[in-house]
Amino acid sequence: MRVLLVLLSLSVLGLGCAAHVPTAQTRFARDYGCPVEQTTYQFLGDGHYHVSGCDKQAEYTCMTEGQMVTETTCIRESGPATP
């Protein structure tokens, strides 16, 4: 039972980190009108992501608010002005 709880905890922690990636890509897609499928990302560490696509690139800082993994906010830190 203890092993099951440890595994479950680790999987939830992993989801917290992974949840930022689609959020950063989705935010980039919305900011620049670029389909998510045409974007790529690089994890820079500590909630920072470099996202590029459609001949544009930007960096985002993502953080999880509250207790739910789904409450993730990404803020554009650098990149071209949005249209």
Helices and strands as residue ranges (DSSP letters): H 2-32, G 36-38, E 39-45, E 48-53, E 56-64, E 72-78
